[in-house]
Amino acid sequence: MRQLERELSTPIEMFERAGGRTALLAFLAQARRVTADTSGAEDLETLIRWLPSASRMLEAELLLLNLLSSQASDAPR
């Protein structure tokens, strides 16, 4: 269990440094606004500014999924 906690600490820290749940929810809301109104240049520019943070959050999610899937494959059946 401690090994799993240590392995999970990196992606969780990456996610939090990128803004955590609050930032992710703000990004999703912005993406919905752009999708709903494609003529809003300001909304699109705001979405573009969110891309670096969103990218870091997705990287953290991918690490987390890789860790969890490797843990699942190591589990006794």
N, C-alpha and C positions, 0 to 999 in steps of 0.2 A: 504494500500500500504506500509506503514511504517513497519507494522508487517511482511509482506512478505520480505521486504528488510532485516530486522533483522534476520529472519529465514534463508535467503539465504547467509548471510554473513559468517556463519560457513563453509559450504561446499566450498564456493568460496575461503576462506582463506586457507582451507586445500589443495585445488587444487594448489593454488599459492605457498604454502610452499613446496609442492612436486616438484615444478619446473615449473608449469604452462604449457602453450601451447608449449613453446620451448622444454621443457623436454618431453612432450607427443609426439610431432612430432619426436624427436630424438629416442624415444623408438620404435615408429612405424616403422621408417626407419630401425632400428637395427633388429626388428622382421622380416621385409621383407628380409633383407640380409641373415639372418639365414634360413628363409624358402627357399630362392632361392638357397643357397649353404649349405646343411646340413653337409658338411665335414669340414667346417671352425670352428675349435675349438676355435680360438680367438674370432670370432664373437659370438659364443655361450656363451663364458665366459662373454663377454661384456653385452649380453642380460641378463644373470643371475644377473649381478651387478645392472641392471636397475629394477629388480623385486620389491624391496622395494618401490621405488618411484612410479612405476606403480600401485602397490597395494594401496598406499595411494590415488592416483588419482582416482582409481576405487571406493574406499570407499567414496570419496567426490562426485563422480558422483551418486552413489547409494543414498546418503543422499539428493542430489539435486532432483533426480527423485522422491524419496519418498515425499519430500516437495511439489513438483509441482503436483504430483498425488493427494495428500491430498487436495491441494488448488483447483484442478479441481473438486474433488468430493464435495467440499463445495460450489461451484459456483451455483447460482440459475439457474434453468432450465426452 
